[in-house]
């Protein structure tokens, strides 16, 4: 029997338990419409700004909305609603109003759809006060983070890699033992190890896990840390997890300027959790995503780059016995 994807289980569970939950999307699954009705599974026109405005209005009167924007690139069309409205109501009303709204959006990974569709904007979104930005790196993590989001009182953006939904998703590294709710702002230990630390988020968690397996062939046991959320960012939790006095490689698909992992690298050095000479940043290149797989692959950090960085580091990297 094939395994059901954790995200489907999380969605059905939430709609069964929360009768005031609605789903907005330009596409609705027929089985979900049949089970929960078209009044809750609402098929919308292609108008992201209007959809998010409607979701905000419903949230302000006590309903919860799951808004599937499809590609996260389309969320940029609704930035006025997101930045100036959705994320400000709790602050402006002195806590009298909350906005229990979850936005799901697909990022990039393996589809090669080009500059207008492939984005990983968790660094940008993490700078919006009042917004939780969750970035799952495994199938169970996407289910666990969605479960938490659908109980959260404030707006959440869930950024999902398309790699988590391919036909071979069951072959991906899975550090989470289950799809139970995962706390926001708490990084996870994805793999134990004592020779060096790899820190990833979203797609780079997958690449870091693959790199750790390859490094084990060199006799090196890499500890892998999954950030899980870009906002809140678990700076102190990661600092407590890095292997002391050993290399720390932080891997981010976003460009270095404004990168979440750049922020984290500064924190590790400032607090003394890692020596400056032990910290290596692998980030994406600041150009729009090309359609060509060959061009795109050269712009993003992958397992090969992580392994090379680990083996070429100037920090001590002899296996610990």
C-alpha positions as a Python dict, from the first residue, in 0.01 Angstrom:
ca = {
    (1, 'X'): (0, 0, 0),
    (2, 'X'): (142, 342, -99),
    (3, 'X'): (195, 601, 170),
    (4, 'X'): (-39, 902, 170),
    (5, 'X'): (130, 1238, 165),
    (6, 'X'): (140, 1405, 510),
    (7, 'X'): (6, 1733, 371),
    (8, 'X'): (-320, 1572, 260),
    (9, 'X'): (-369, 1413, 598),
    (10, 'X'): (-306, 1748, 771),
    (11, 'X'): (-557, 1931, 550),
    (12, 'X'): (-834, 1673, 598),
    (13, 'X'): (-774, 1662, 971),
    (14, 'X'): (-798, 2041, 1003),
    (15, 'X'): (-1116, 2070, 796),
    (16, 'X'): (-1278, 1791, 995),
    (17, 'X'): (-1191, 1945, 1332),
    (18, 'X'): (-1250, 2313, 1245),
    (19, 'X'): (-1595, 2375, 1094),
    (20, 'X'): (-1518, 2746, 1040),
    (21, 'X'): (-1210, 2673, 826),
    (22, 'X'): (-1232, 2764, 456),
    (23, 'X'): (-997, 2708, 164),
    (24, 'X'): (-938, 2966, -111),
    (25, 'X'): (-762, 2857, -430),
    (26, 'X'): (-789, 2885, -806),
    (27, 'X'): (-803, 2504, -809),
    (28, 'X'): (-985, 2269, -574),
    (29, 'X'): (-948, 1892, -542),
    (30, 'X'): (-1275, 1721, -632),
    (31, 'X'): (-1256, 1478, -339),
    (32, 'X'): (-1217, 1764, -90),
    (33, 'X'): (-1507, 1956, -246),
    (34, 'X'): (-1721, 1642, -223),
    (35, 'X'): (-1624, 1586, 141),
    (36, 'X'): (-1644, 1943, 276),
    (37, 'X'): (-1860, 2126, 24),
    (38, 'X'): (-1801, 2413, -221),
    (39, 'X'): (-1897, 2669, 44),
    (40, 'X'): (-1575, 2584, 233),
    (41, 'X'): (-1356, 2467, -57),
    (42, 'X'): (-1398, 2785, -260),
    (43, 'X'): (-1267, 2802, -615),
    (44, 'X'): (-1153, 3158, -681),
    (45, 'X'): (-1068, 3366, -990),
    (46, 'X'): (-705, 3451, -1058),
    (47, 'X'): (-692, 3765, -843),
    (48, 'X'): (-449, 3717, -555),
    (49, 'X'): (-489, 4067, -410),
    (50, 'X'): (-867, 4028, -394),
    (51, 'X'): (-843, 3674, -256),
    (52, 'X'): (-613, 3781, 26),
    (53, 'X'): (-836, 4077, 105),
    (54, 'X'): (-1139, 3848, 132),
    (55, 'X'): (-944, 3605, 350),
    (56, 'X'): (-843, 3892, 578),
    (57, 'X'): (-1203, 4004, 617),
    (58, 'X'): (-1315, 3653, 709),
    (59, 'X'): (-1031, 3615, 958),
    (60, 'X'): (-1121, 3943, 1129),
    (61, 'X'): (-1475, 3817, 1198),
    (62, 'X'): (-1356, 3492, 1353),
    (63, 'X'): (-1316, 3251, 1064),
    (64, 'X'): (-990, 3084, 961),
    (65, 'X'): (-877, 3068, 598),
    (66, 'X'): (-624, 2848, 424),
    (67, 'X'): (-521, 3041, 111),
    (68, 'X'): (-330, 2835, -148),
    (69, 'X'): (-164, 3088, -374),
    (70, 'X'): (-11, 2812, -588),
    (71, 'X'): (327, 2964, -683),
    (72, 'X'): (463, 3190, -410),
    (73, 'X'): (563, 3426, -692),
    (74, 'X'): (193, 3512, -726),
    (75, 'X'): (185, 3633, -366),
    (76, 'X'): (381, 3939, -479),
    (77, 'X'): (60, 4056, -650),
    (78, 'X'): (-99, 4076, -304),
    (79, 'X'): (185, 4244, -116),
    (80, 'X'): (-21, 4549, -22),
    (81, 'X'): (-271, 4326, 155),
    (82, 'X'): (3, 4116, 316),
    (83, 'X'): (237, 4393, 435),
    (84, 'X'): (-3, 4677, 511),
    (85, 'X'): (-311, 4486, 626),
    (86, 'X'): (-283, 4117, 716),
    (87, 'X'): (27, 4148, 934),
    (88, 'X'): (-58, 4478, 1106),
    (89, 'X'): (-404, 4422, 1257),
    (90, 'X'): (-293, 4271, 1588),
    (91, 'X'): (-50, 4560, 1642),
    (92, 'X'): (-282, 4838, 1528),
    (93, 'X'): (-575, 4709, 1736),
    (94, 'X'): (-362, 4654, 2048),
    (95, 'X'): (-440, 4284, 2038),
    (96, 'X'): (-816, 4322, 1995),
    (97, 'X'): (-800, 4152, 1654),
    (98, 'X'): (-603, 3856, 1531),
    (99, 'X'): (-571, 3724, 1176),
    (100, 'X'): (-573, 3340, 1175),
    (101, 'X'): (-472, 3305, 812),
    (102, 'X'): (-239, 3051, 647),
    (103, 'X'): (-88, 3109, 302),
    (104, 'X'): (63, 2813, 116),
    (105, 'X'): (297, 2877, -177),
    (106, 'X'): (529, 2664, -390),
    (107, 'X'): (888, 2787, -422),
    (108, 'X'): (1144, 2633, -659),
    (109, 'X'): (1309, 2299, -718),
    (110, 'X'): (1324, 2070, -1016),
    (111, 'X'): (1057, 2234, -1232),
    (112, 'X'): (1267, 2494, -1419),
    (113, 'X'): (982, 2736, -1483),
    (114, 'X'): (1192, 3050, -1497),
    (115, 'X'): (1217, 3390, -1337),
    (116, 'X'): (845, 3463, -1299),
    (117, 'X'): (767, 3137, -1118),
    (118, 'X'): (1073, 3022, -923),
    (119, 'X'): (1132, 3213, -598),
    (120, 'X'): (1247, 3134, -244),
    (121, 'X'): (1157, 3460, -67),
    (122, 'X'): (1178, 3353, 297),
    (123, 'X'): (1446, 3615, 368),
    (124, 'X'): (1227, 3892, 230),
    (125, 'X'): (913, 3765, 403),
    (126, 'X'): (1093, 3720, 736),
    (127, 'X'): (1144, 4098, 749),
    (128, 'X'): (768, 4162, 769),
    (129, 'X'): (675, 4213, 1136),
    (130, 'X'): (389, 3995, 1254),
    (131, 'X'): (438, 3718, 998),
    (132, 'X'): (548, 3361, 1067),
    (133, 'X'): (751, 3217, 778),
    (134, 'X'): (772, 2835, 780),
    (135, 'X'): (1001, 2655, 535),
    (136, 'X'): (968, 2274, 558),
    (137, 'X'): (1254, 2060, 431),
    (138, 'X'): (1086, 1717, 430),
    (139, 'X'): (740, 1566, 369),
    (140, 'X'): (671, 1509, 739),
    (141, 'X'): (788, 1861, 818),
    (142, 'X'): (542, 2015, 573),
    (143, 'X'): (260, 1821, 738),
    (144, 'X'): (377, 1907, 1089),
    (145, 'X'): (427, 2277, 1020),
    (146, 'X'): (89, 2304, 846),
    (147, 'X'): (-81, 2143, 1147),
    (148, 'X'): (75, 2408, 1371),
    (149, 'X'): (-9, 2688, 1127),
    (150, 'X'): (-376, 2589, 1116),
    (151, 'X'): (-396, 2634, 1495),
    (152, 'X'): (-192, 2954, 1509),
    (153, 'X'): (-372, 3282, 1592),
    (154, 'X'): (-164, 3497, 1354),
    (155, 'X'): (-77, 3493, 982),
    (156, 'X'): (160, 3224, 858),
    (157, 'X'): (324, 3175, 519),
    (158, 'X'): (422, 2815, 442),
    (159, 'X'): (683, 2797, 165),
    (160, 'X'): (684, 2451, 9),
    (161, 'X'): (940, 2313, -234),
    (162, 'X'): (790, 2131, -533),
    (163, 'X'): (1045, 1859, -460),
    (164, 'X'): (829, 1760, -162),
    (165, 'X'): (543, 1663, -396),
    (166, 'X'): (708, 1478, -684),
    (167, 'X'): (617, 1112, -747),
    (168, 'X'): (944, 1016, -576),
    (169, 'X'): (883, 1223, -261),
    (170, 'X'): (905, 909, -46),
    (171, 'X'): (1272, 876, -146),
    (172, 'X'): (1367, 1213, 7),
    (173, 'X'): (1564, 1224, 333),
    (174, 'X'): (1315, 1231, 621),
    (175, 'X'): (1455, 1354, 953),
    (176, 'X'): (1114, 1392, 1118),
    (177, 'X'): (980, 1071, 1277),
    (178, 'X'): (619, 1175, 1215),
    (179, 'X'): (400, 1453, 1075),
    (180, 'X'): (290, 1563, 1422),
    (181, 'X'): (274, 1941, 1485),
    (182, 'X'): (614, 2111, 1487),
    (183, 'X'): (672, 2426, 1696),
    (184, 'X'): (753, 2753, 1525),
    (185, 'X'): (1090, 2910, 1604),
    (186, 'X'): (1252, 2580, 1709),
    (187, 'X'): (1522, 2436, 1483),
    (188, 'X'): (1546, 2058, 1460),
    (189, 'X'): (1839, 1817, 1474),
    (190, 'X'): (1800, 1638, 1143),
    (191, 'X'): (2108, 1416, 1173),
    (192, 'X'): (2358, 1358, 1457),
    (193, 'X'): (2733, 1397, 1405),
    (194, 'X'): (3046, 1521, 1580),
    (195, 'X'): (3285, 1623, 1302),
    (196, 'X'): (3115, 1932, 1157),
    (197, 'X'): (2777, 2107, 1134),
    (198, 'X'): (2560, 2168, 828),
    (199, 'X'): (2267, 2409, 860),
    (200, 'X'): (1993, 2413, 598),
    (201, 'X'): (1641, 2533, 530),
    (202, 'X'): (1388, 2403, 276),
    (203, 'X'): (1569, 2265, -28),
    (204, 'X'): (1910, 2311, 133),
    (205, 'X'): (1807, 2081, 417),
    (206, 'X'): (1757, 1808, 154),
    (207, 'X'): (2096, 1887, -4),
    (208, 'X'): (2265, 1894, 337),
    (209, 'X'): (2126, 1551, 424),
    (210, 'X'): (2253, 1408, 95),
    (211, 'X'): (2591, 1574, 152),
    (212, 'X'): (2611, 1427, 502),
    (213, 'X'): (2567, 1078, 361),
    (214, 'X'): (2849, 1139, 115),
    (215, 'X'): (3077, 1282, 382),
    (216, 'X'): (3021, 966, 586),
    (217, 'X'): (3196, 780, 303),
    (218, 'X'): (3500, 995, 384),
    (219, 'X'): (3474, 896, 749),
    (220, 'X'): (3320, 1228, 854),
    (221, 'X'): (2998, 1244, 1054),
    (222, 'X'): (2816, 1569, 979),
    (223, 'X'): (2555, 1703, 1217),
    (224, 'X'): (2264, 1852, 1019),
    (225, 'X'): (2037, 2123, 1159),
    (226, 'X'): (1701, 2210, 1002),
    (227, 'X'): (1590, 2569, 1066),
    (228, 'X'): (1222, 2484, 989),
    (229, 'X'): (1118, 2850, 1020),
    (230, 'X'): (1282, 3167, 890),
    (231, 'X'): (1066, 3379, 1121),
    (232, 'X'): (1089, 3332, 1409),
    (233, 'X'): (1453, 3232, 1356),
    (234, 'X'): (1595, 3003, 1626),
    (235, 'X'): (1935, 3171, 1654),
    (236, 'X'): (2011, 3055, 2009),
    (237, 'X'): (1885, 2702, 1943),
    (238, 'X'): (2116, 2662, 1645),
    (239, 'X'): (2405, 2811, 1843),
    (240, 'X'): (2350, 2545, 2108),
    (241, 'X'): (2348, 2265, 1847),
    (242, 'X'): (2664, 2342, 1647),
    (243, 'X'): (2958, 2110, 1709),
    (244, 'X'): (3203, 2302, 1924),
    (245, 'X'): (3533, 2407, 1767),
    (246, 'X'): (3450, 2242, 1435),
    (247, 'X'): (3346, 2372, 1090),
    (248, 'X'): (2996, 2516, 1046),
    (249, 'X'): (2860, 2533, 691),
    (250, 'X'): (2540, 2733, 644),
    (251, 'X'): (2356, 2667, 318),
    (252, 'X'): (2097, 2903, 167),
    (253, 'X'): (1943, 2922, -182),
    (254, 'X'): (1892, 3296, -139),
    (255, 'X'): (2166, 3547, -226),
    (256, 'X'): (2397, 3642, 59),
    (257, 'X'): (2258, 3997, 96),
    (258, 'X'): (1956, 3974, 327),
    (259, 'X'): (1994, 3598, 364),
    (260, 'X'): (1854, 3430, 675),
    (261, 'X'): (2169, 3219, 698),
    (262, 'X'): (2387, 3533, 682),
    (263, 'X'): (2195, 3663, 983),
    (264, 'X'): (2253, 3331, 1156),
    (265, 'X'): (2625, 3327, 1074),
    (266, 'X'): (2665, 3669, 1237),
    (267, 'X'): (2487, 3544, 1549),
    (268, 'X'): (2706, 3234, 1577),
    (269, 'X'): (3023, 3442, 1556),
    (270, 'X'): (2899, 3725, 1779),
    (271, 'X'): (2797, 3488, 2058),
    (272, 'X'): (3111, 3278, 2035),
    (273, 'X'): (2924, 2964, 1929),
    (274, 'X'): (3160, 2933, 1631),
    (275, 'X'): (3495, 3085, 1541),
    (276, 'X'): (3490, 3321, 1240),
    (277, 'X'): (3743, 3105, 1054),
    (278, 'X'): (3522, 2799, 1106),
    (279, 'X'): (3209, 2951, 947),
    (280, 'X'): (3139, 2899, 577),
    (281, 'X'): (2840, 3046, 391),
    (282, 'X'): (2711, 2880, 74),
    (283, 'X'): (2441, 3094, -86),
    (284, 'X'): (2265, 3142, -416),
    (285, 'X'): (2362, 3396, -680),
    (286, 'X'): (2164, 3720, -711),
    (287, 'X'): (2018, 3667, -1060),
    (288, 'X'): (1665, 3572, -1173),
    (289, 'X'): (1609, 3199, -1201),
    (290, 'X'): (1682, 3082, -1557),
    (291, 'X'): (1472, 2816, -1728),
    (292, 'X'): (1780, 2621, -1832),
    (293, 'X'): (1859, 2343, -1579),
    (294, 'X'): (2231, 2374, -1653),
    (295, 'X'): (2229, 2747, -1579),
    (296, 'X'): (2011, 2718, -1268),
    (297, 'X'): (2215, 2434, -1120),
    (298, 'X'): (2524, 2653, -1132),
    (299, 'X'): (2354, 2925, -928),
    (300, 'X'): (2234, 2723, -628),
    (301, 'X'): (2425, 2539, -355),
    (302, 'X'): (2383, 2163, -385),
    (303, 'X'): (2523, 1851, -220),
    (304, 'X'): (2835, 1858, -439),
    (305, 'X'): (2920, 2214, -332),
    (306, 'X'): (2855, 2130, 32),
    (307, 'X'): (3086, 1827, 21),
    (308, 'X'): (3360, 2028, -151),
    (309, 'X'): (3328, 2307, 105),
    (310, 'X'): (3351, 2057, 391),
    (311, 'X'): (3657, 1882, 251),
    (312, 'X'): (3832, 2208, 158),
    (313, 'X'): (3770, 2387, 488),
    (314, 'X'): (4071, 2526, 670),
    (315, 'X'): (3918, 2432, 1004),
    (316, 'X'): (4015, 2104, 1175),
    (317, 'X'): (3831, 1819, 1004),
    (318, 'X'): (3986, 1496, 1123),
    (319, 'X'): (3726, 1238, 1226),
    (320, 'X'): (3666, 1217, 1600),
    (321, 'X'): (3708, 866, 1742),
}
